[in-house]
Amino acid sequence: MTFRIRMILPLIATFVAAVGYPLFYSFYLSLTSYKITQRWDSHFVGLNQYRDVFANPDYWSAMKVTGLFVVIGVFLELSLGFAIALSLQRQKRFRNFTRSFLLSPMFITPIAVGLMFRFLLNQQLGAIPTILDKVGFSYDFFGSSNALFTIIMIDTWQWTPFMVLLILAGLESLSKQPFEAARVDGAKPFYTFRRITIPMLAPILTVAILIRSLDALKVFEYVYATTRGGPGIETQTIQYFTYQTGIQYYRLGNASAMAYLLLIIVMIIAVVLFKQIEKTRRL
């Protein structure tokens, strides 16, 4: 055994123990009828768990909710992040203070953010509904048809700074020569933004969308801390539905199959976006 292999053996052992074993064991569970309450009575069922998941309308409803959350949330975060990053790039005074202040939400744990907004937006006790009520405006943030958008806004509040950080770093790393040439040629600001800034930032924007989309697919804490999937199943995301199936209803085999199907979907999205990144690099 070479010296190099011996040096990475601790890393390999840690990876197998922390990632490999849970991954393969959960795949094994997805092929069985394992239940926590009947763990000695489980048996091999092959792909039946996956067939049951595909036939479960609640699973696809949770996927739809998650999809809406990801698409709307990432779009809002990208749009706001881009606008704020452009503003910060032009800022002359108090730059470090402003950036530190704007980036602070992303350093709070999501469960703490969820609990904070749960009390701030509570219809009976929350500070924000109370203020709105005093000015004659009533809005139930966690009511029917509103709860999902509220959770999206909570996620946007916390993770827009991440978009700002990536886009601002990209803006400040762009070459100045194309912009100077456009200014000499008399190009309008909007034309420069559309024809120079966005194409040059395309790889960074693609990476930002990829990272945030994959992270948004894992949303669980906000739902757990605020709505618990309600009202009804309006905010029941795929992660929360998997948690309910495996932990609350004890069907770990079924929950493992759900998790692996989500893993396949995430891998497909990642492959598509990575191909897009490669295309933008070749341009």
N, C-alpha and C positions, 0 to 999 in steps of 0.2 A: 504494500500500500504506500503510495507516494505521500510526500509531506503535504502537498496541496489538498489531497483528499482528506487526510487526517485533520487538517485545519478547518474544513467545512463540515466535518461530521457532526459537531454540536448543532450547527444550523440545520442540517438535514434532520437530525433527531427532534429538534424543537418543532420544525415544520410538520413532520409526521405526527407528532403528539398533539399539536395545537390545531392543525388544519386537516391533515390527511385522514387520521382516524375518525374524527367526527363526520367528515365528508363521506367516507366509505360506509360508515356505520349507518348514517341516515339513509344512504341509498339502499342498504340492506333492509332497513325498516320499511322503506317504501314498497318493497316486494313482499311484505308480510301483512298480516292482519293485527299487528301489535297494538294493544291497548294497555294503558298504565294500570287500569283496574283489573285486567285479565292477562297480565304479562306471561303467566305460565301456560296460557291456553292459545298462544299465537301460533300461526302456521303459515307456510309459504303460499302466496296467492299469485305470484308472478306479476303480470302487468294489470291485474284486475283493479288495483288501487288507482292506476293512471286512467283506466277506462271509467271508473266511477267519478274521478275528478272532472274528466271531459264532459260527462253527462250531468254534472252538478250545475244548475243554473246560478246558484249563489256564488260559485267560483268565478264565473264569467261576469257576474254583476260586480264582484269585487275587483276584477281586472279592469272593467270599464271605469269604475271610480278611480282606481289607481292611474289609469291612462289619462283621464281628465286632469287629475291632480298634477301629473308630470308635465303634460303639454301646456296647460295654462300657467302653472307655477314657473316653469323654466322660461317660458316666453316673457312673463312679467319681470322675472329676475334679470334676464338678458337685456330687455328694453330699458329698465330702470338703471341697471348696472352700466350700460353703455352711456346713457345720458349723464349719470353722475361722474363717470370716469372722464368724459369730455370736459365737464365743468372743473373737476379737480386738476386736470392737466393745465388749464388756463389760470388757475388760482396762483396768486403771487404771495399773499400774506397768510400766516398761520397755517401753512400747508401741512406740516407734521401733526399739529393738533387736530385739524379737521379730519385727516385720514385716520388717525388713531380713534377718534370719536366714532366715525362711520363704520370702522371695522369691528368695533367692540361686540355687536350682537352675535357674530359668528363664533365667539369664544365662550358663549354660554351653552351649557348642555341642553339639548332639545327638550328633555323631560321637564327641566326647570322653566324653559320658555313656555311650554304647554301649560304648566300649572299657573304661571304668571298670567297668561292671557285667559285662562279659565276663570280666574277671579276678577280680572279687569273687565271682562265682557259678560259676566253673569247678569242675567236679566233682572234679578231681584236685588243683588248686592253690589254689582260691578260699578266702578267709577265711571266708565265711559257711557254705559246706558243711562246712568243717572244724569250726567251732564247733557246728553242728547235730549233726555226727557224734559229738562228745564228749559230748553230752547224750542220745545214743541215738536220734537222729532222722536219717533219711537221705532226701534229696530231690534229684532230678536236675532242676535248674532248666531246663536246655535239652534235656531228654529228650523222648521222644514223649508227646504230650498235655499237656505242661507248657510247652513253649517259647513258644507264642503268649501264654499268660497271663503268662509272665515278661516278655515284651516290652511287654505292656499295662501291667504294674506299673512298668516302667522309664519309660514315657511318663507314667503317672500321677504318679510321683515328680517328674518334671521340670516338668510343666505344670499340676498342681493349684495352685501358687502364682499362675498366671495367672488362674484362676477366683477365687481368694481376692482378688486385686487388684481385679477388676471388681465382684465381689459386695460387697466391703467398701466400695468407693467408692459403690455404689448404696445400701447400707444407711445410710451416713452422710449421704446427700443426701435421704433420705426426710423428708417433712414430719412434725413431731412431733404435730400436732394430732389426727390420727386415733387415735394410740396413747394420748394423754392422755384422749380421749373414751372409748375402750374401757376404760381403767383406772378412770375414774369410774363407768362402767356396770357394773363388776365382772366384766369378761370375763376368762376364764382365759388363761394364756400361750399354750397350744396353739391356742385359738380365735383369739387375736389374730394368731398366726403364720400360721394357715391362711387367715383371712379378710381380713387387712390386709397383712401383710408380703409374702406371696407374690404376691397380685394387683398390689400397687404395684411389686414388683420384676420383674414378668413381662417388660416390654420389655428390661430389662438381662439377664435370664436367657436370653431368646431370642437376643440379640446374642452373648452368651458362648457359647452352644451353636453358633451359626452359625460364629463365628470358629474355635472349636476343632475343629468337625467338618471344616471345609474344610482346616484345617491338618493334622489327623490323616489325611486322605485322602492326603497327600503323604508319609506315613511311608516312609522309606528307610534313614536312617542307622543306626537301631537294628538293623534286619535285616542290613544290610551288615556292621556291626561285630561282631555276635554269632553269628547262626545261618546267614547266607547262604541263607536260605529254608528251611533244614532244621529238624528231621529230615524227609527226603523233601521235601514241599512244604507242610508244616504252617504255616510262617511266610512263605510266598512271597506278599507283598503285590503289588498291581497295579503299584506304582512299581518294585519290585525285578524283577518279571517283565518289565516294559517295558525296564528297564536291561539285563537278561540278553539279551533278544531283539535290542536295537539295538546294544549294545556288545560283549557276549561272543560272540553269534552273528552279528553284523554285518548283521542284517536291519533296516536303518534305515527302509525303507518300511513294513514290517509294524509296527515299534515306533511310528512316527508315527501310524499308524491307531489303535493302542491308546491313545496319548496323547490323540488327538482325541475318541475315544469317552468317555474319562474326563472330558475337558473338558465335554462335553455333559451328562454326569451331574452334575458339579459345578455347572454353571449351572442345571440344573433344581432341585437342592437349594437353591441360593442364592435362586432366585425364590420357591420355596415358603416358605422361612423369612422372606424380606423381606415377603411378603404377610402372614405371621403377625404380624410386627412392626407393620405398618400396622394390623392389626385390633386389637392390644392398645393402640395409641395412641388409637384412636377410642373405646375403652371408658371 
